[in-house]
Each structure stands twice: as C-alpha cells, then as structure tokens.
C-alpha cells in the first residue's frame, strides 16, 4: 500500500526526475543518430548514451521494460515503478517532439518491422534483445557505475545490432512509444 510519507519523499521525486531526464537524453541521442543510414550509428549511440547515463545519473532505467522487470522482482515499489514509467514515457515523448521538429523526415523516428522478416520474427528478436539487456541490468545492479555503465552500454549496443535488422532494435517501450505518439505512426507498434 502507498503511504503519504512515500509521496513526500524527496528520494522518490528525485528518482522520477532522473528517469524523465535520463529517458529524454537517451531517446534524443538515439533518434538523432537514427538519421544516419544503417543500424550501426544508432546502436553505438544508444550504447554510449546508456553507459554514460549510468555513470552520470547513477543508473536510471530509462526503459519501462527494465522498470517492469524490477517491479516484478520487488526491487521497486509499485508507486516508484508507476511514476518511473510515466516519467520515462514523458521524457521519450519530449525527445521525439524535439527530434521531429529538428529532422525533416519522420521515417527514421519510428521503429518498424523490416522487410527482412515478419512481425513474429521481429517480436522474437526484440524479446531476445530485451532479455539480454534485462539480464545485464540485474547482473550489474550492485556494481560500481563505470563497470555497470560499460556492461549496460554494451548490452544496449549489442541488442540494437542483433534485433535492429528485424524490429529496429528498440528494447525500450518508451523509445518506441514517444515517436509513435508524436508522428501518429503505429504500424506493428506492439512488437517494440
């Protein structure tokens, strides 16, 4: 149960702010990099941004999939998890709005199922990539920031490179939701 004391906790609200800002930065970097041709630049940019955010902000999840994994293992309270997911989706939407205003073509903002496979294939790759990211997040939860940042950044880049040709390699529902909200493009959105 939620207590009024938990709502007044500065630690709670600081964590929510870190999630919003971390997701805004992460998604902004990935969307900016997605203007480059091919999957390599966004994958590397996402990995570097994730690693840097862990070191700079102390490890925001910046990803509703990771937040839900922490919730399901009781490592986060329901209130902190719910507010974190809302903050992540808000940060991603702000990043997508900024990217849309700065980029002439919306095509690269939205993750899509590619011509390389079906929606089922894309879902399988997206699930695999997200699983390896969550596994890395749990394995590094007690590690120092530089080591955790390197591991998480590498997992983001590896997952994006592996799943990218099939699903766009999002591994992050907020990264996919923000651009879908801003552009109105929802094709096969359930995959990512």
ABEGO torsion letter per residue (X at the ends): XBBAAAAABAAAAAAAAAAAAAAAAAAAAAAAAAABBEAAAAAAAAAAAAAAAAAAAGGBAGBAAAAAAAAAAGABBAAAAAAAAAAAAAAAAAAAAAAAAABABAAAABBBBBAABBAAAAAAAAAAAAAAAAAAAAAAAABBAAAAAAAAAAAAAAAAAAAAAAAGGAGBAAAAAAAAAAAGBABGAAAX
